[in-house]
Structures are given as structure tokens and as C-alpha cells.
Amino acid sequence: MPALDEVDRMIFEKISNLPDNNKREVLSFIEFLQIKQDKEFIDYVNEITLKAINDKKDGKKFISLNELQAEYNRI
């Protein structure tokens, strides 16, 4: 598809001109877009959210973002 090739080229050119830290941000955003469409991830977030709501009601401590990410990576 020529139109897609043009879009790919434009994206590549724009990203190529960014500083490394911005390239990492772009990569993180792309990964976020891919992950947010993953049903297992959505189900996991919903499950953890419900647990957090219940924990808050029970006066329990919330887990840190690092712990949450480590737990998700074990799945």
C-alpha cells in the first residue's frame, strides 16, 4: 500500500530527528498503545482496580507502581 509506505516514511523521519530520550518516550507510547488493546491487560487492570478499591475500604496499604508492574510481568 503506497499510502501506508508514505506514513511509515514520515513517522521514521520524524522519529529519527528526535533526541534519544524523546525516542524512548515514543517507544513507550507505542508499547502503551499495543498493551492497552490487550484484553488480558484490561482484565488485569480491572481486577487490580477492584482489589485496590476493596483494600482502601479495609484501610489497607496500596502496592507501589513498581510492585504492580513486576506482578504484571510475572503473568
Residue frames as qw, qx, qy, qz and C-alpha x, y, z in Angstrom:
[[0.000, 0.888, 0.459, 0.000, 0.00, 0.00, 0.00],
 [0.449, 0.450, -0.021, 0.771, 1.70, 3.21, -1.15],
 [0.300, -0.784, -0.044, -0.542, -0.20, 5.41, 1.33],
 [0.830, -0.555, -0.021, 0.052, 0.96, 3.29, 4.24],
 [0.781, 0.117, -0.017, 0.614, 4.53, 3.35, 2.95],
 [0.156, 0.660, 0.005, 0.735, 4.35, 7.16, 2.95],
 [0.582, -0.741, -0.009, -0.335, 3.06, 7.24, 6.52],
 [0.911, -0.280, -0.026, 0.300, 5.79, 4.83, 7.62],
 [0.594, 0.362, -0.014, 0.719, 8.41, 7.01, 5.95],
 [0.126, -0.756, -0.006, -0.642, 7.05, 10.17, 7.59],
 [0.767, -0.631, -0.016, -0.114, 6.99, 8.53, 11.02],
 [0.879, -0.058, -0.022, 0.473, 10.52, 7.20, 10.57],
 [0.389, 0.539, -0.019, 0.747, 11.86, 10.62, 9.51],
 [0.342, -0.773, 0.014, -0.534, 10.22, 12.44, 12.40],
 [0.861, -0.508, 0.013, 0.029, 11.39, 9.90, 14.97],
 [0.819, 0.185, -0.053, 0.540, 14.90, 9.79, 13.53],
 [0.230, 0.629, -0.081, 0.738, 15.32, 13.51, 14.20],
 [0.584, -0.751, -0.076, -0.300, 14.34, 13.30, 17.86],
 [0.045, -0.621, 0.699, -0.351, 16.81, 13.21, 20.75],
 [0.377, 0.061, -0.922, 0.060, 17.28, 9.74, 22.29],
 [0.114, 0.153, 0.731, -0.655, 15.16, 10.49, 25.37],
 [0.550, 0.303, 0.042, -0.778, 12.24, 11.51, 23.13],
 [0.539, 0.222, -0.737, -0.343, 12.71, 8.35, 21.05],
 [0.150, -0.037, -0.926, 0.345, 12.35, 6.34, 24.26],
 [0.348, 0.264, 0.439, -0.785, 9.13, 8.22, 25.04],
 [0.598, 0.299, -0.368, -0.646, 7.80, 7.44, 21.56],
 [0.423, 0.130, -0.896, -0.048, 8.67, 3.77, 22.04],
 [0.054, 0.135, 0.799, -0.584, 6.96, 3.72, 25.44],
 [0.489, 0.302, 0.143, -0.806, 3.86, 5.31, 23.91],
 [0.579, 0.246, -0.634, -0.450, 3.79, 2.74, 21.10],
 [0.273, 0.011, -0.937, 0.219, 4.07, -0.05, 23.67],
 [0.254, 0.208, 0.559, -0.762, 1.28, 1.56, 25.67],
 [0.584, 0.283, -0.198, -0.735, -0.96, 1.63, 22.59],
 [0.538, 0.156, -0.804, -0.200, -0.27, -2.04, 21.98],
 [0.144, -0.043, -0.874, 0.463, -0.78, -3.06, 25.61],
 [0.356, 0.158, 0.374, -0.842, -3.99, -1.13, 26.16],
 [0.675, 0.193, -0.359, -0.615, -5.61, -3.20, 23.42],
 [0.357, 0.148, -0.918, 0.091, -4.63, -6.47, 25.10],
 [0.664, -0.469, -0.329, -0.480, -7.74, -7.99, 26.72],
 [0.768, -0.256, -0.482, 0.334, -5.68, -9.79, 29.34],
 [0.314, 0.108, -0.270, 0.904, -4.10, -6.49, 30.37],
 [0.358, -0.397, -0.143, -0.833, -7.51, -4.79, 30.55],
 [0.784, -0.405, -0.435, -0.182, -8.87, -7.64, 32.67],
 [0.662, -0.100, -0.439, 0.599, -5.80, -7.47, 34.90],
 [0.069, 0.242, -0.148, 0.956, -6.17, -3.70, 35.42],
 [0.570, -0.434, -0.261, -0.647, -9.85, -4.13, 36.24],
 [0.812, -0.307, -0.483, 0.117, -9.03, -6.88, 38.74],
 [0.507, -0.016, -0.357, 0.784, -6.31, -4.81, 40.43],
 [0.152, -0.369, -0.036, -0.916, -8.58, -1.75, 40.48],
 [0.711, -0.464, -0.355, -0.392, -11.31, -3.70, 42.24],
 [0.765, -0.223, -0.438, 0.416, -8.75, -5.04, 44.70],
 [0.289, 0.179, -0.213, 0.916, -7.47, -1.51, 45.36],
 [0.407, -0.465, -0.165, -0.769, -10.98, -0.21, 45.99],
 [0.818, -0.420, -0.376, -0.115, -11.63, -3.04, 48.44],
 [0.671, -0.048, -0.371, 0.641, -8.22, -2.57, 50.10],
 [0.041, 0.359, -0.100, 0.927, -8.90, 1.14, 50.52],
 [0.625, -0.499, -0.238, -0.551, -12.25, 0.37, 52.16],
 [0.878, -0.330, -0.316, 0.140, -10.44, -2.05, 54.50],
 [0.297, -0.929, 0.217, 0.030, -7.77, 0.57, 55.30],
 [0.879, -0.107, 0.272, 0.377, -5.01, -1.47, 53.66],
 [0.188, -0.669, 0.368, 0.618, -1.86, -0.06, 52.04],
 [0.735, 0.647, -0.012, -0.205, -1.72, 0.25, 48.23],
 [0.823, -0.094, 0.312, 0.466, 1.05, -1.55, 46.37],
 [0.098, -0.670, 0.271, 0.684, 3.58, 0.62, 44.56],
 [0.651, 0.644, -0.159, -0.368, 3.66, 1.04, 40.79],
 [0.189, 0.562, -0.802, -0.071, 6.93, -0.93, 40.66],
 [0.373, -0.055, 0.886, -0.268, 5.30, -3.83, 42.52],
 [0.673, 0.485, 0.328, -0.453, 2.27, -3.67, 40.21],
 [0.527, 0.674, -0.430, -0.289, 4.46, -3.75, 37.10],
 [0.016, -0.408, 0.911, -0.062, 6.54, -6.62, 38.48],
 [0.541, 0.151, 0.739, -0.373, 3.35, -8.56, 39.23],
 [0.686, 0.598, 0.061, -0.410, 2.01, -7.96, 35.70],
 [0.340, 0.653, -0.653, -0.180, 5.32, -9.06, 34.16],
 [0.283, -0.231, 0.915, -0.172, 5.05, -12.39, 36.03],
 [0.718, 0.339, 0.395, -0.461, 1.75, -13.17, 34.25]]
